[in-house]
Amino acid sequence: MGITMFLQMKVNPEPADPVQKQVFTWMPVIFTFTLGTFASGLVIYWSWNNLCRHSADDNHEAAGVKIELWDNLTGMFRKKATT
């Protein structure tokens, strides 16, 4: 569930606010441990919902809508310019 949530958040453009960016980075980890005690059906539903969203995003990309997933994932590993 945490992996699918992480990928779903990376589909969206990164927020400009650095605090909000850090909160969004840690949210999948926090939700994974928080929902770990919930009923397994809910976790399966959440994971399946995220996977279905990814397939819908693939359909949008085929229609010409820009999806930010790969740009955001590769941006995590690029070195930041020091000023």
Distance bins in CASP14 RR format, pairs under 12 A and 6 or more apart:
PFRMAT RR
TARGET T0000
AUTHOR 0000-0000-0000
RMODE 2
METHOD distances of the structure
MODEL  1
1 7 0 0 0 0 0 1 0 0 0 0 0
1 8 0 0 0 0 0 1 0 0 0 0 0
1 28 0 0 0 0 1 0 0 0 0 0 0
1 29 0 0 0 0 0 1 0 0 0 0 0
1 30 0 0 0 0 0 1 0 0 0 0 0
1 31 1 0 0 1 0 0 0 0 0 0 0
1 32 1 0 1 0 0 0 0 0 0 0 0
1 33 0 0 0 0 0 1 0 0 0 0 0
1 34 0 0 0 0 0 1 0 0 0 0 0
1 35 1 0 0 1 0 0 0 0 0 0 0
1 36 0 0 0 0 1 0 0 0 0 0 0
1 38 0 0 0 0 1 0 0 0 0 0 0
1 40 0 0 0 0 0 1 0 0 0 0 0
1 41 0 0 0 0 0 1 0 0 0 0 0
1 42 0 0 0 0 1 0 0 0 0 0 0
1 43 1 0 1 0 0 0 0 0 0 0 0
1 44 0 0 0 0 1 0 0 0 0 0 0
1 45 0 0 0 0 1 0 0 0 0 0 0
1 46 1 0 1 0 0 0 0 0 0 0 0
1 47 1 0 1 0 0 0 0 0 0 0 0
1 48 0 0 0 0 1 0 0 0 0 0 0
1 49 0 0 0 0 1 0 0 0 0 0 0
1 50 1 0 0 1 0 0 0 0 0 0 0
1 51 0 0 0 0 0 1 0 0 0 0 0
2 8 0 0 0 0 1 0 0 0 0 0 0
2 9 0 0 0 0 1 0 0 0 0 0 0
2 10 0 0 0 0 0 1 0 0 0 0 0
2 26 0 0 0 0 0 1 0 0 0 0 0
2 27 0 0 0 0 1 0 0 0 0 0 0
2 28 1 0 1 0 0 0 0 0 0 0 0
2 29 1 0 0 1 0 0 0 0 0 0 0
2 30 0 0 0 0 1 0 0 0 0 0 0
2 31 1 0 0 1 0 0 0 0 0 0 0
2 32 1 0 1 0 0 0 0 0 0 0 0
2 33 0 0 0 0 1 0 0 0 0 0 0
2 34 0 0 0 0 0 1 0 0 0 0 0
2 35 0 0 0 0 1 0 0 0 0 0 0
2 36 0 0 0 0 0 1 0 0 0 0 0
2 43 0 0 0 0 1 0 0 0 0 0 0
2 46 0 0 0 0 1 0 0 0 0 0 0
2 47 1 0 0 1 0 0 0 0 0 0 0
2 50 0 0 0 0 1 0 0 0 0 0 0
2 51 0 0 0 0 0 1 0 0 0 0 0
3 9 0 0 0 0 0 1 0 0 0 0 0
3 10 0 0 0 0 0 1 0 0 0 0 0
3 28 1 0 0 1 0 0 0 0 0 0 0
3 29 0 0 0 0 0 1 0 0 0 0 0
3 31 0 0 0 0 0 1 0 0 0 0 0
3 32 0 0 0 0 1 0 0 0 0 0 0
3 46 0 0 0 0 0 1 0 0 0 0 0
3 47 0 0 0 0 1 0 0 0 0 0 0
3 50 0 0 0 0 1 0 0 0 0 0 0
3 51 0 0 0 0 0 1 0 0 0 0 0
3 54 0 0 0 0 0 1 0 0 0 0 0
4 10 0 0 0 0 0 1 0 0 0 0 0
4 11 0 0 0 0 0 1 0 0 0 0 0
4 28 0 0 0 0 1 0 0 0 0 0 0
4 31 0 0 0 0 0 1 0 0 0 0 0
4 32 0 0 0 0 0 1 0 0 0 0 0
4 43 0 0 0 0 0 1 0 0 0 0 0
4 44 0 0 0 0 0 1 0 0 0 0 0
4 45 0 0 0 0 0 1 0 0 0 0 0
4 46 1 0 0 1 0 0 0 0 0 0 0
4 47 1 0 1 0 0 0 0 0 0 0 0
4 48 0 0 0 0 1 0 0 0 0 0 0
4 49 0 0 0 0 1 0 0 0 0 0 0
4 50 1 1 0 0 0 0 0 0 0 0 0
4 51 1 0 1 0 0 0 0 0 0 0 0
4 52 0 0 0 0 1 0 0 0 0 0 0
4 53 0 0 0 0 1 0 0 0 0 0 0
4 54 1 0 0 1 0 0 0 0 0 0 0
4 55 0 0 0 0 0 1 0 0 0 0 0
5 11 0 0 0 0 0 1 0 0 0 0 0
5 12 0 0 0 0 0 1 0 0 0 0 0
5 24 0 0 0 0 0 1 0 0 0 0 0
5 25 0 0 0 0 0 1 0 0 0 0 0
5 26 0 0 0 0 0 1 0 0 0 0 0
5 27 1 0 0 1 0 0 0 0 0 0 0
5 28 1 0 1 0 0 0 0 0 0 0 0
5 29 0 0 0 0 1 0 0 0 0 0 0
5 30 0 0 0 0 0 1 0 0 0 0 0
5 31 1 0 0 1 0 0 0 0 0 0 0
5 32 1 0 0 1 0 0 0 0 0 0 0
5 34 0 0 0 0 0 1 0 0 0 0 0
5 35 0 0 0 0 1 0 0 0 0 0 0
5 43 0 0 0 0 0 1 0 0 0 0 0
5 46 1 0 0 1 0 0 0 0 0 0 0
5 47 0 0 0 0 1 0 0 0 0 0 0
5 49 0 0 0 0 1 0 0 0 0 0 0
5 50 1 0 1 0 0 0 0 0 0 0 0
5 51 0 0 0 0 0 1 0 0 0 0 0
5 53 0 0 0 0 0 1 0 0 0 0 0
5 54 0 0 0 0 0 1 0 0 0 0 0
6 12 0 0 0 0 0 1 0 0 0 0 0
6 24 0 0 0 0 1 0 0 0 0 0 0
6 25 0 0 0 0 1 0 0 0 0 0 0
6 26 0 0 0 0 0 1 0 0 0 0 0
6 27 0 0 0 0 1 0 0 0 0 0 0
6 28 1 0 1 0 0 0 0 0 0 0 0
6 29 0 0 0 0 1 0 0 0 0 0 0
6 30 0 0 0 0 0 1 0 0 0 0 0
6 31 0 0 0 0 1 0 0 0 0 0 0
6 32 0 0 0 0 1 0 0 0 0 0 0
6 47 0 0 0 0 0 1 0 0 0 0 0
6 50 0 0 0 0 1 0 0 0 0 0 0
6 54 0 0 0 0 0 1 0 0 0 0 0
6 69 0 0 0 0 0 1 0 0 0 0 0
6 72 0 0 0 0 0 1 0 0 0 0 0
6 73 0 0 0 0 1 0 0 0 0 0 0
6 76 0 0 0 0 0 1 0 0 0 0 0
7 28 0 0 0 0 1 0 0 0 0 0 0
7 47 0 0 0 0 0 1 0 0 0 0 0
7 50 1 0 0 1 0 0 0 0 0 0 0
7 51 0 0 0 0 1 0 0 0 0 0 0
7 53 0 0 0 0 1 0 0 0 0 0 0
7 54 1 0 0 1 0 0 0 0 0 0 0
7 55 0 0 0 0 0 1 0 0 0 0 0
7 57 0 0 0 0 1 0 0 0 0 0 0
7 67 0 0 0 0 0 1 0 0 0 0 0
7 68 0 0 0 0 0 1 0 0 0 0 0
7 69 1 0 0 1 0 0 0 0 0 0 0
7 70 0 0 0 0 0 1 0 0 0 0 0
7 72 0 0 0 0 1 0 0 0 0 0 0
7 73 0 0 0 0 1 0 0 0 0 0 0
7 76 0 0 0 0 0 1 0 0 0 0 0
8 24 0 0 0 0 0 1 0 0 0 0 0
8 27 0 0 0 0 0 1 0 0 0 0 0
8 28 0 0 0 0 1 0 0 0 0 0 0
8 31 0 0 0 0 0 1 0 0 0 0 0
8 46 0 0 0 0 0 1 0 0 0 0 0
8 47 0 0 0 0 0 1 0 0 0 0 0
8 49 0 0 0 0 1 0 0 0 0 0 0
8 50 1 0 1 0 0 0 0 0 0 0 0
8 51 0 0 0 0 1 0 0 0 0 0 0
8 52 0 0 0 0 0 1 0 0 0 0 0
8 53 1 0 1 0 0 0 0 0 0 0 0
8 54 1 0 0 1 0 0 0 0 0 0 0
8 55 0 0 0 0 0 1 0 0 0 0 0
8 56 0 0 0 0 0 1 0 0 0 0 0
8 57 0 0 0 0 1 0 0 0 0 0 0
8 67 0 0 0 0 0 1 0 0 0 0 0
8 68 0 0 0 0 0 1 0 0 0 0 0
8 69 0 0 0 0 1 0 0 0 0 0 0
8 72 0 0 0 0 0 1 0 0 0 0 0
9 15 0 0 0 0 0 1 0 0 0 0 0
9 20 0 0 0 0 0 1 0 0 0 0 0
9 21 0 0 0 0 0 1 0 0 0 0 0
9 23 0 0 0 0 0 1 0 0 0 0 0
9 24 1 0 1 0 0 0 0 0 0 0 0
9 25 0 0 0 0 1 0 0 0 0 0 0
9 26 0 0 0 0 0 1 0 0 0 0 0
9 27 1 0 0 1 0 0 0 0 0 0 0
9 28 1 0 0 1 0 0 0 0 0 0 0
9 29 0 0 0 0 0 1 0 0 0 0 0
9 31 0 0 0 0 0 1 0 0 0 0 0
9 50 0 0 0 0 1 0 0 0 0 0 0
9 53 0 0 0 0 0 1 0 0 0 0 0
9 54 0 0 0 0 0 1 0 0 0 0 0
9 68 0 0 0 0 0 1 0 0 0 0 0
9 69 0 0 0 0 1 0 0 0 0 0 0
9 72 0 0 0 0 1 0 0 0 0 0 0
9 73 0 0 0 0 0 1 0 0 0 0 0
9 76 0 0 0 0 0 1 0 0 0 0 0
10 21 0 0 0 0 0 1 0 0 0 0 0
10 24 0 0 0 0 1 0 0 0 0 0 0
10 25 0 0 0 0 1 0 0 0 0 0 0
10 27 0 0 0 0 0 1 0 0 0 0 0
10 28 0 0 0 0 1 0 0 0 0 0 0
10 50 0 0 0 0 0 1 0 0 0 0 0
10 53 0 0 0 0 0 1 0 0 0 0 0
10 54 0 0 0 0 0 1 0 0 0 0 0
10 57 0 0 0 0 0 1 0 0 0 0 0
10 67 0 0 0 0 1 0 0 0 0 0 0
10 68 1 0 0 1 0 0 0 0 0 0 0
10 69 1 0 1 0 0 0 0 0 0 0 0
10 70 0 0 0 0 1 0 0 0 0 0 0
10 71 0 0 0 0 1 0 0 0 0 0 0
10 72 1 0 1 0 0 0 0 0 0 0 0
10 73 1 0 1 0 0 0 0 0 0 0 0
10 74 0 0 0 0 0 1 0 0 0 0 0
10 75 0 0 0 0 1 0 0 0 0 0 0
10 76 0 0 0 0 1 0 0 0 0 0 0
11 24 0 0 0 0 0 1 0 0 0 0 0
11 50 0 0 0 0 1 0 0 0 0 0 0
11 53 1 0 0 1 0 0 0 0 0 0 0
11 54 1 0 0 1 0 0 0 0 0 0 0
11 55 0 0 0 0 0 1 0 0 0 0 0
11 56 0 0 0 0 0 1 0 0 0 0 0
11 57 1 0 1 0 0 0 0 0 0 0 0
11 58 0 0 0 0 0 1 0 0 0 0 0
11 60 0 0 0 0 1 0 0 0 0 0 0
11 61 0 0 0 0 1 0 0 0 0 0 0
11 65 0 0 0 0 0 1 0 0 0 0 0
11 66 0 0 0 0 0 1 0 0 0 0 0
11 67 1 0 1 0 0 0 0 0 0 0 0
11 68 1 0 1 0 0 0 0 0 0 0 0
11 69 1 0 1 0 0 0 0 0 0 0 0
11 70 0 0 0 0 1 0 0 0 0 0 0
11 71 0 0 0 0 0 1 0 0 0 0 0
11 72 1 0 0 1 0 0 0 0 0 0 0
11 73 0 0 0 0 1 0 0 0 0 0 0
12 20 0 0 0 0 0 1 0 0 0 0 0
12 21 0 0 0 0 0 1 0 0 0 0 0
12 24 0 0 0 0 1 0 0 0 0 0 0
12 53 0 0 0 0 0 1 0 0 0 0 0
12 57 0 0 0 0 0 1 0 0 0 0 0
12 66 0 0 0 0 0 1 0 0 0 0 0
12 67 0 0 0 0 1 0 0 0 0 0 0
12 68 1 0 0 1 0 0 0 0 0 0 0
12 69 0 0 0 0 1 0 0 0 0 0 0
12 71 0 0 0 0 0 1 0 0 0 0 0
12 72 1 0 0 1 0 0 0 0 0 0 0
13 20 0 0 0 0 0 1 0 0 0 0 0
13 21 0 0 0 0 0 1 0 0 0 0 0
13 24 0 0 0 0 0 1 0 0 0 0 0
13 66 0 0 0 0 1 0 0 0 0 0 0
13 67 0 0 0 0 0 1 0 0 0 0 0
13 68 1 0 1 0 0 0 0 0 0 0 0
13 69 0 0 0 0 0 1 0 0 0 0 0
13 71 0 0 0 0 1 0 0 0 0 0 0
13 72 1 0 0 1 0 0 0 0 0 0 0
13 75 0 0 0 0 0 1 0 0 0 0 0
14 20 0 0 0 0 1 0 0 0 0 0 0
14 21 1 0 1 0 0 0 0 0 0 0 0
14 22 0 0 0 0 0 1 0 0 0 0 0
14 23 0 0 0 0 0 1 0 0 0 0 0
14 24 1 0 0 1 0 0 0 0 0 0 0
14 25 0 0 0 0 1 0 0 0 0 0 0
14 68 1 0 0 1 0 0 0 0 0 0 0
14 69 0 0 0 0 0 1 0 0 0 0 0
14 71 0 0 0 0 1 0 0 0 0 0 0
14 72 1 0 0 1 0 0 0 0 0 0 0
14 73 0 0 0 0 0 1 0 0 0 0 0
14 75 0 0 0 0 1 0 0 0 0 0 0
14 76 0 0 0 0 1 0 0 0 0 0 0
15 21 1 0 1 0 0 0 0 0 0 0 0
15 22 0 0 0 0 1 0 0 0 0 0 0
15 23 0 0 0 0 1 0 0 0 0 0 0
15 24 1 0 0 1 0 0 0 0 0 0 0
15 25 0 0 0 0 0 1 0 0 0 0 0
15 27 0 0 0 0 0 1 0 0 0 0 0
15 68 0 0 0 0 0 1 0 0 0 0 0
15 72 0 0 0 0 0 1 0 0 0 0 0
16 24 0 0 0 0 0 1 0 0 0 0 0
17 23 0 0 0 0 1 0 0 0 0 0 0
17 24 0 0 0 0 1 0 0 0 0 0 0
18 24 0 0 0 0 0 1 0 0 0 0 0
18 25 0 0 0 0 0 1 0 0 0 0 0
18 80 0 0 0 0 0 1 0 0 0 0 0
19 25 0 0 0 0 0 1 0 0 0 0 0
19 26 0 0 0 0 0 1 0 0 0 0 0
20 26 0 0 0 0 0 1 0 0 0 0 0
20 27 0 0 0 0 0 1 0 0 0 0 0
21 27 0 0 0 0 0 1 0 0 0 0 0
21 72 0 0 0 0 0 1 0 0 0 0 0
21 75 0 0 0 0 0 1 0 0 0 0 0
21 76 0 0 0 0 0 1 0 0 0 0 0
22 29 0 0 0 0 0 1 0 0 0 0 0
22 30 0 0 0 0 0 1 0 0 0 0 0
23 29 0 0 0 0 0 1 0 0 0 0 0
23 30 0 0 0 0 1 0 0 0 0 0 0
23 31 0 0 0 0 0 1 0 0 0 0 0
24 30 0 0 0 0 0 1 0 0 0 0 0
24 31 0 0 0 0 0 1 0 0 0 0 0
24 72 0 0 0 0 0 1 0 0 0 0 0
25 72 0 0 0 0 0 1 0 0 0 0 0
25 76 0 0 0 0 1 0 0 0 0 0 0
26 32 0 0 0 0 0 1 0 0 0 0 0
26 33 0 0 0 0 0 1 0 0 0 0 0
26 34 0 0 0 0 0 1 0 0 0 0 0
27 33 0 0 0 0 0 1 0 0 0 0 0
27 34 0 0 0 0 0 1 0 0 0 0 0
27 35 0 0 0 0 0 1 0 0 0 0 0
28 34 0 0 0 0 0 1 0 0 0 0 0
28 35 0 0 0 0 0 1 0 0 0 0 0
28 46 0 0 0 0 0 1 0 0 0 0 0
28 47 0 0 0 0 0 1 0 0 0 0 0
28 50 0 0 0 0 0 1 0 0 0 0 0
29 35 0 0 0 0 0 1 0 0 0 0 0
29 36 0 0 0 0 0 1 0 0 0 0 0
30 36 0 0 0 0 0 1 0 0 0 0 0
31 37 0 0 0 0 0 1 0 0 0 0 0
31 38 0 0 0 0 0 1 0 0 0 0 0
31 42 0 0 0 0 0 1 0 0 0 0 0
31 43 0 0 0 0 1 0 0 0 0 0 0
31 46 0 0 0 0 1 0 0 0 0 0 0
31 47 0 0 0 0 0 1 0 0 0 0 0
31 50 0 0 0 0 0 1 0 0 0 0 0
32 38 0 0 0 0 0 1 0 0 0 0 0
32 43 0 0 0 0 1 0 0 0 0 0 0
32 46 0 0 0 0 0 1 0 0 0 0 0
32 47 0 0 0 0 0 1 0 0 0 0 0
33 43 0 0 0 0 0 1 0 0 0 0 0
34 42 0 0 0 0 0 1 0 0 0 0 0
34 43 0 0 0 0 0 1 0 0 0 0 0
34 46 0 0 0 0 0 1 0 0 0 0 0
35 41 0 0 0 0 0 1 0 0 0 0 0
35 42 1 0 0 1 0 0 0 0 0 0 0
35 43 1 0 1 0 0 0 0 0 0 0 0
35 44 0 0 0 0 0 1 0 0 0 0 0
35 45 0 0 0 0 0 1 0 0 0 0 0
35 46 1 0 0 1 0 0 0 0 0 0 0
35 47 0 0 0 0 0 1 0 0 0 0 0
36 42 0 0 0 0 1 0 0 0 0 0 0
36 43 1 0 0 1 0 0 0 0 0 0 0
36 44 0 0 0 0 0 1 0 0 0 0 0
36 46 0 0 0 0 0 1 0 0 0 0 0
36 47 0 0 0 0 0 1 0 0 0 0 0
37 43 0 0 0 0 1 0 0 0 0 0 0
38 44 0 0 0 0 0 1 0 0 0 0 0
38 45 0 0 0 0 0 1 0 0 0 0 0
38 46 0 0 0 0 1 0 0 0 0 0 0
39 45 0 0 0 0 1 0 0 0 0 0 0
39 46 0 0 0 0 0 1 0 0 0 0 0
40 46 0 0 0 0 0 1 0 0 0 0 0
40 47 0 0 0 0 0 1 0 0 0 0 0
41 47 0 0 0 0 1 0 0 0 0 0 0
41 48 0 0 0 0 1 0 0 0 0 0 0
41 49 0 0 0 0 0 1 0 0 0 0 0
42 48 0 0 0 0 0 1 0 0 0 0 0
42 49 0 0 0 0 0 1 0 0 0 0 0
43 49 0 0 0 0 0 1 0 0 0 0 0
43 50 0 0 0 0 0 1 0 0 0 0 0
44 50 0 0 0 0 0 1 0 0 0 0 0
44 51 0 0 0 0 0 1 0 0 0 0 0
45 51 0 0 0 0 0 1 0 0 0 0 0
45 52 0 0 0 0 0 1 0 0 0 0 0
46 52 0 0 0 0 0 1 0 0 0 0 0
46 53 0 0 0 0 0 1 0 0 0 0 0
47 53 0 0 0 0 0 1 0 0 0 0 0
47 54 0 0 0 0 0 1 0 0 0 0 0
48 54 0 0 0 0 0 1 0 0 0 0 0
48 55 0 0 0 0 0 1 0 0 0 0 0
49 55 0 0 0 0 0 1 0 0 0 0 0
49 56 0 0 0 0 0 1 0 0 0 0 0
50 56 0 0 0 0 0 1 0 0 0 0 0
50 57 0 0 0 0 0 1 0 0 0 0 0
51 57 0 0 0 0 0 1 0 0 0 0 0
51 58 0 0 0 0 0 1 0 0 0 0 0
52 58 0 0 0 0 0 1 0 0 0 0 0
52 59 0 0 0 0 0 1 0 0 0 0 0
53 59 0 0 0 0 0 1 0 0 0 0 0
53 60 0 0 0 0 0 1 0 0 0 0 0
53 67 0 0 0 0 0 1 0 0 0 0 0
53 69 0 0 0 0 0 1 0 0 0 0 0
54 60 0 0 0 0 0 1 0 0 0 0 0
54 61 0 0 0 0 0 1 0 0 0 0 0
54 67 0 0 0 0 1 0 0 0 0 0 0
54 69 0 0 0 0 1 0 0 0 0 0 0
55 61 0 0 0 0 0 1 0 0 0 0 0
55 62 0 0 0 0 0 1 0 0 0 0 0
55 67 0 0 0 0 0 1 0 0 0 0 0
56 62 0 0 0 0 0 1 0 0 0 0 0
56 63 0 0 0 0 0 1 0 0 0 0 0
56 65 0 0 0 0 0 1 0 0 0 0 0
56 67 0 0 0 0 0 1 0 0 0 0 0
57 63 0 0 0 0 0 1 0 0 0 0 0
57 64 0 0 0 0 0 1 0 0 0 0 0
57 65 0 0 0 0 1 0 0 0 0 0 0
57 66 0 0 0 0 0 1 0 0 0 0 0
57 67 1 0 1 0 0 0 0 0 0 0 0
57 68 0 0 0 0 1 0 0 0 0 0 0
57 69 1 0 0 1 0 0 0 0 0 0 0
57 70 0 0 0 0 0 1 0 0 0 0 0
58 64 0 0 0 0 0 1 0 0 0 0 0
58 65 0 0 0 0 0 1 0 0 0 0 0
58 67 1 0 0 1 0 0 0 0 0 0 0
58 69 0 0 0 0 1 0 0 0 0 0 0
58 70 0 0 0 0 0 1 0 0 0 0 0
59 65 0 0 0 0 1 0 0 0 0 0 0
59 67 0 0 0 0 0 1 0 0 0 0 0
60 66 0 0 0 0 1 0 0 0 0 0 0
60 67 1 0 0 1 0 0 0 0 0 0 0
60 68 0 0 0 0 0 1 0 0 0 0 0
60 69 0 0 0 0 0 1 0 0 0 0 0
61 67 1 0 1 0 0 0 0 0 0 0 0
61 68 0 0 0 0 0 1 0 0 0 0 0
61 69 0 0 0 0 1 0 0 0 0 0 0
61 70 0 0 0 0 0 1 0 0 0 0 0
66 72 0 0 0 0 0 1 0 0 0 0 0
67 73 0 0 0 0 0 1 0 0 0 0 0
68 74 0 0 0 0 0 1 0 0 0 0 0
68 75 0 0 0 0 0 1 0 0 0 0 0
69 75 0 0 0 0 0 1 0 0 0 0 0
69 76 0 0 0 0 0 1 0 0 0 0 0
70 76 0 0 0 0 0 1 0 0 0 0 0
70 77 0 0 0 0 0 1 0 0 0 0 0
71 77 0 0 0 0 0 1 0 0 0 0 0
71 78 0 0 0 0 0 1 0 0 0 0 0
72 78 0 0 0 0 0 1 0 0 0 0 0
END
